[in-house]
Amino acid sequence: MKQKNLLMVVALVLCMIGTIGYLAYRNHKSAQAYEQLEELQQLAEMDKLEMENEYEEFARQYQELQTQINNDSLIAQLELEQQRVEELQEELKRTRSNDAAEIMRLKKELATLREILRNYVMQIDSLNRLNQQLNMENQNLRTENEQAQQHISNLTTEKETLTDKVAIASQLDATGISAFGKNKKGKPTTKVKDVKKFQISFTISRNVTAKTGMKSIYVRIMTPTNEVLTQGGTFPFENRTLEYSIRKDIEYTGEEQSVTVYWDVAQTLLAGQYRADIFADGHRIGGTTFSLE
């Protein structure tokens, strides 16, 4: 009987030990599961925070891209994408980290946004390179245009210079000029009281560049008091008119030609130095001085 009771006690003790061991095992497993759950929760929070940072970075990049272009249509598209990013960012902030389905959806949206952003970056980069190329071509065109304008200006200057040279070369030239007084017998004299006539002789030089045909030669005699001996006739000279003493029309052929003109004295003359200037085609072509006593 005692042996039977002992066996029952031993069995009861073993049963209690087994129960205690089982409870201890369950508690250990529960603690491990709790730790794993807490670790998973932390990972989910970190994953959500990382996604929030990516959404925020995307929104910033879309805003920066808008400042790099000057295309209203493309800017409007970027604004729409930026608005979409900001809306998804708000959805992520409202989503709990343990909502696996919603987190997975927002991750997919994030991947789509990443691809869209990459395409916009490539498109803008291509446009910027094209703009740089066009700016360089425009600069080259401006440079070429400036060079062409300078060339035209140089040609114009050369033409004007050549025209001036031709104009100068085509001017008549009076050489061998002589002027003196003559008495009533037609003899040269320097006595002012005996002068009845002035004679001015000169030669029009040969000039193959000058225009041929009828030409008016004007002689202007100035007294010692700088008065013009004139009968009222005038001729154009350098945008004004001058009085002349004598006019003589000749037919100029381009060859050397001698000319002599006279002025009949009809007033009292003064002693001193007189001057005779010769004009043709609006230019002074020669002159000389002579004195009377």
C-alpha positions as CSV (number, residue, x, y, z in Angstrom):
1,M,0.0,0.0,0.0
2,K,2.8,2.4,0.9
3,Q,4.5,1.6,-2.4
4,K,1.3,2.4,-4.3
5,N,1.0,5.8,-2.6
6,L,4.6,6.6,-3.4
7,L,4.1,6.0,-7.0
8,M,1.1,8.2,-7.0
9,V,3.1,11.0,-5.4
10,V,5.9,10.6,-7.9
11,A,3.4,10.7,-10.8
12,L,1.8,13.8,-9.3
13,V,5.2,15.6,-9.0
14,L,6.2,14.7,-12.5
15,C,2.9,16.0,-13.8
16,M,3.4,19.3,-11.9
17,I,6.9,19.5,-13.3
18,G,5.7,19.0,-16.9
19,T,3.0,21.6,-16.4
20,I,5.4,24.1,-15.1
21,G,7.8,23.3,-18.0
22,Y,5.1,23.8,-20.5
23,L,4.0,27.1,-19.0
24,A,7.6,28.3,-19.0
25,Y,8.0,27.2,-22.6
26,R,4.8,29.1,-23.6
27,N,5.9,32.2,-21.8
28,H,9.3,32.1,-23.6
29,K,7.7,31.7,-27.0
30,S,5.3,34.6,-26.2
31,A,8.2,36.8,-25.3
32,Q,10.0,35.9,-28.5
33,A,6.9,36.6,-30.6
34,Y,6.4,40.0,-28.8
35,E,10.0,40.9,-29.5
36,Q,9.7,39.9,-33.1
37,L,6.4,41.9,-33.4
38,E,8.0,45.0,-31.9
39,E,11.0,44.7,-34.3
40,L,8.7,44.4,-37.3
41,Q,6.7,47.4,-36.1
42,Q,10.0,49.4,-35.8
43,L,11.0,48.3,-39.3
44,A,7.5,49.3,-40.6
45,E,7.9,52.8,-39.0
46,M,11.4,53.2,-40.5
47,D,10.1,52.1,-43.9
48,K,7.2,54.6,-43.7
49,L,9.6,57.4,-42.7
50,E,11.9,56.6,-45.6
51,M,9.0,56.7,-48.0
52,E,7.9,60.1,-46.6
53,N,11.4,61.4,-47.1
54,E,11.3,60.2,-50.8
55,Y,8.0,61.8,-51.4
56,E,9.3,65.1,-49.9
57,E,12.4,64.9,-52.1
58,F,10.3,64.2,-55.2
59,A,8.2,67.3,-54.5
60,R,11.3,69.4,-54.1
61,Q,12.8,68.1,-57.3
62,Y,9.7,68.9,-59.3
63,Q,9.7,72.4,-57.9
64,E,13.4,72.8,-58.9
65,L,12.8,71.5,-62.4
66,Q,10.2,74.3,-63.0
67,T,12.9,76.9,-62.4
68,Q,15.2,75.3,-65.0
69,I,12.9,75.7,-68.0
70,N,11.1,78.4,-69.9
71,N,8.2,76.3,-71.4
72,D,4.7,77.1,-70.1
73,S,3.3,73.7,-71.2
74,L,6.0,71.7,-69.5
75,I,5.9,73.8,-66.4
76,A,2.1,73.1,-66.1
77,Q,2.8,69.3,-66.4
78,L,5.4,69.5,-63.7
79,E,3.0,71.5,-61.4
80,L,0.4,68.7,-61.8
81,E,3.0,66.0,-61.0
82,Q,4.2,68.0,-58.0
83,Q,0.6,68.3,-56.8
84,R,0.1,64.6,-57.2
85,V,3.3,63.9,-55.1
86,E,2.0,66.2,-52.4
87,E,-1.4,64.4,-52.3
88,L,0.3,61.0,-52.0
89,Q,2.6,62.4,-49.3
90,E,-0.5,63.4,-47.3
91,E,-2.0,60.0,-47.8
92,L,1.2,58.3,-46.5
93,K,1.2,60.5,-43.4
94,R,-2.4,59.5,-42.6
95,T,-1.6,55.8,-43.2
96,R,-0.7,53.6,-40.2
97,S,2.6,51.8,-40.5
98,N,1.0,48.4,-39.9
99,D,-1.4,48.9,-42.8
100,A,0.5,46.6,-45.1
101,A,-1.8,46.9,-48.1
102,E,-1.9,50.7,-48.1
103,I,1.9,50.9,-47.6
104,M,2.4,48.5,-50.5
105,R,0.1,50.6,-52.8
106,L,2.0,53.8,-51.9
107,K,5.3,52.0,-52.6
108,K,4.1,51.2,-56.1
109,E,3.0,54.8,-56.6
110,L,6.4,55.9,-55.4
111,A,8.1,53.6,-58.0
112,T,5.8,55.1,-60.7
113,L,6.6,58.6,-59.6
114,R,10.3,57.8,-59.7
115,E,10.1,56.7,-63.3
116,I,8.0,59.7,-64.3
117,L,10.5,62.0,-62.7
118,R,13.4,60.3,-64.5
119,N,11.6,60.9,-67.8
120,Y,11.1,64.6,-67.0
121,V,14.7,65.0,-66.0
122,M,15.9,63.4,-69.3
123,Q,13.4,65.5,-71.3
124,I,14.5,68.8,-69.6
125,D,18.2,67.9,-70.0
126,S,17.6,67.3,-73.7
127,L,15.7,70.6,-74.1
128,N,18.5,72.4,-72.2
129,R,21.2,70.9,-74.5
130,L,19.1,71.9,-77.5
131,N,18.7,75.4,-76.2
132,Q,22.5,75.7,-75.6
133,Q,23.0,74.5,-79.2
134,L,20.5,77.0,-80.5
135,N,22.0,79.8,-78.4
136,M,25.5,78.9,-79.8
137,E,24.1,78.9,-83.3
138,N,22.4,82.3,-82.7
139,Q,25.6,83.7,-81.3
140,N,27.4,82.4,-84.4
141,L,24.8,84.0,-86.6
142,R,25.0,87.3,-84.7
143,T,28.8,87.2,-85.1
144,E,28.5,86.4,-88.8
145,N,25.9,89.2,-89.2
146,E,28.2,91.7,-87.3
147,Q,31.1,90.7,-89.5
148,A,28.9,91.1,-92.6
149,Q,27.7,94.5,-91.4
150,Q,31.3,95.5,-90.8
151,H,32.2,94.2,-94.3
152,I,29.4,96.2,-95.8
153,S,30.4,99.3,-93.7
154,N,34.0,98.8,-95.0
155,L,32.8,98.5,-98.5
156,T,30.6,101.6,-98.1
157,T,33.6,103.5,-96.7
158,E,35.8,102.3,-99.5
159,K,33.2,103.2,-102.0
160,E,32.8,106.7,-100.5
161,T,36.6,107.1,-100.4
162,L,36.8,105.9,-104.0
163,T,33.9,108.3,-105.0
164,D,35.7,111.1,-103.3
165,K,38.9,110.2,-105.0
166,V,37.2,110.1,-108.4
167,A,35.4,113.4,-107.7
168,I,38.8,115.0,-106.8
169,A,40.5,113.4,-109.8
170,S,37.7,114.7,-112.1
171,Q,38.0,118.3,-110.9
172,L,39.5,120.7,-113.4
173,D,42.8,122.4,-112.7
174,A,43.8,125.9,-113.8
175,T,47.6,126.3,-114.3
176,G,49.9,129.0,-115.7
177,I,47.7,131.7,-114.3
178,S,48.6,135.3,-115.0
179,A,46.7,138.5,-114.1
180,F,47.6,142.1,-114.8
181,G,46.3,145.5,-115.8
182,K,46.4,147.0,-119.3
183,N,46.4,150.7,-120.3
184,K,44.3,152.2,-123.1
185,K,46.8,151.1,-125.7
186,G,46.5,147.5,-124.5
187,K,50.0,147.5,-122.9
188,P,50.6,145.8,-119.5
189,T,50.9,148.4,-116.7
190,T,51.1,148.4,-112.9
191,K,50.1,152.0,-112.6
192,V,46.7,152.1,-111.0
193,K,45.8,155.4,-112.7
194,D,46.5,154.0,-116.2
195,V,44.7,150.6,-115.8
196,K,41.7,150.4,-118.2
197,K,41.3,146.7,-118.3
198,F,42.3,143.5,-116.4
199,Q,43.5,140.5,-118.4
200,I,43.4,137.0,-116.7
201,S,44.9,134.1,-118.7
202,F,45.3,130.4,-117.7
203,T,45.3,126.9,-119.0
204,I,42.7,124.2,-118.2
205,S,44.8,121.1,-117.7
206,R,44.2,117.8,-119.5
207,N,41.9,115.5,-117.5
208,V,40.5,112.3,-119.0
209,T,38.3,111.6,-115.9
210,A,36.5,115.0,-116.0
211,K,33.1,115.3,-117.6
212,T,33.3,116.8,-121.1
213,G,31.0,119.3,-122.7
214,M,30.0,122.9,-122.1
215,K,31.4,124.4,-118.9
216,S,31.0,127.8,-117.3
217,I,34.3,129.3,-116.0
218,Y,33.9,132.0,-113.3
219,V,36.7,134.5,-112.5
220,R,36.4,136.5,-109.2
221,I,38.5,139.7,-108.9
222,M,39.0,140.9,-105.3
223,T,40.3,144.5,-104.6
224,P,42.7,145.4,-101.9
225,T,39.7,146.1,-99.6
226,N,38.3,142.6,-100.3
227,E,35.5,143.9,-102.5
228,V,34.4,141.9,-105.6
229,L,34.5,143.7,-108.9
230,T,31.1,142.6,-110.2
231,Q,28.1,143.5,-112.2
232,G,25.8,141.5,-109.9
233,G,26.2,138.0,-111.4
234,T,26.4,135.0,-109.0
235,F,27.3,131.3,-109.1
236,P,26.9,128.4,-106.7
237,F,29.8,127.3,-104.5
238,E,29.7,125.0,-101.4
239,N,26.0,125.4,-100.6
240,R,26.1,129.2,-101.1
241,T,26.3,131.7,-103.8
242,L,29.3,134.0,-104.7
243,E,29.5,137.0,-106.9
244,Y,31.7,136.8,-109.9
245,S,33.5,139.3,-112.0
246,I,33.7,137.4,-115.3
247,R,32.0,134.4,-116.8
248,K,33.1,132.5,-119.8
249,D,31.5,129.4,-121.3
250,I,33.8,126.9,-123.0
251,E,33.4,123.5,-124.6
252,Y,35.7,121.2,-122.7
253,T,37.0,118.1,-124.5
254,G,39.2,116.7,-121.7
255,E,42.3,118.0,-123.4
256,E,44.4,121.0,-122.4
257,Q,42.8,124.3,-123.2
258,S,43.9,127.9,-123.0
259,V,41.5,130.6,-121.7
260,T,41.8,134.4,-121.5
261,V,39.1,136.7,-120.1
262,Y,39.0,140.5,-119.6
263,W,37.4,142.9,-117.1
264,D,36.8,146.5,-118.3
265,V,37.5,149.0,-115.5
266,A,34.6,151.4,-115.0
267,Q,35.4,152.6,-111.5
268,T,38.3,154.2,-109.6
269,L,40.8,151.6,-108.5
270,L,43.0,151.6,-105.4
271,A,46.6,150.8,-105.3
272,G,47.5,147.6,-103.6
273,Q,47.3,143.8,-104.0
274,Y,44.5,142.3,-106.1
275,R,43.4,138.7,-106.2
276,A,41.9,136.6,-109.1
277,D,40.2,133.3,-108.2
278,I,39.0,130.9,-110.9
279,F,36.0,128.5,-110.4
280,A,34.4,125.7,-112.4
281,D,31.9,122.9,-111.6
282,G,31.4,124.3,-108.1
283,H,35.1,124.1,-107.2
284,R,37.9,126.6,-107.0
285,I,40.4,125.4,-109.6
286,G,43.1,128.1,-109.2
287,G,44.1,131.6,-108.3
288,T,46.8,134.3,-108.3
289,T,47.6,137.7,-107.0
290,F,48.9,140.9,-108.7
291,S,49.7,144.4,-107.5
292,L,49.0,147.9,-108.7
293,E,51.0,151.0,-107.7
